[in-house]
Amino acid sequence: MTEQNGSRSPAPETPQSAPRRSRRGWIIVGAAVGAVALLAGALTAVEAHGGGWHGHGGRMSAEAFSEHIERHVKSVLSDVDATPEQEAQVTSILQAAARDVHALKEQHVSAHQQLHEILAAATIDRARLETVRADQLRLADEASKRIVDGVADAAEVLTPEQRAALVANMEHHGHWQDD
């Protein structure tokens, strides 16, 4: 219908418009959960192989994780004839990156709790949900950038020949296979 001033009045709600609104809500919830999953993936990629769980269901202590990085670096770099100085530098760089990303964990845990509160409420606070989603994307981006910076910093410690050998070893052992 057209009002006197020429603008259209909103269409009355139909049974078909309710499912659209419901789908949109699920899409928003899915995006928020996806952002949380993305961050969790970034954190676990830094924490350790297999999701960062150690032993019988507990997280590695900071000390155990630091030792894990040291052992893994030594193992990987021994295959490319890295010097002890290079191993120490790479270990230090990757341990610092892991500490920095792990420091973001509390913000992730807080957001997870906020999602629970939002979704358990009598009405869904879409603005708050959007804020949590955006914050989680920012946090995931921050973690991802820190991981990439750490990897780049560590790679710069090695010679181009060592990096080429490292990549060849990873390809040979199936770490970087195209599916």
Secondary structure, DSSP 8 states (H G I E B T S, - for coil): -B-TTS-B------TTHHHHHHHHHHHHHHHHHHHHHHHHHHHHHHH-GGGSEETTTEE--HHHHHHHHHHHHHHHHHTTT--HHHHHHHHHHHHHHHHHHHHTHHHHHHHHHHHHHHHHSSS--HHHHHHHHHHHHHHHHHHHHHHHHHHHHHHHHS-HHHHHHHHHHHHHTTSS---
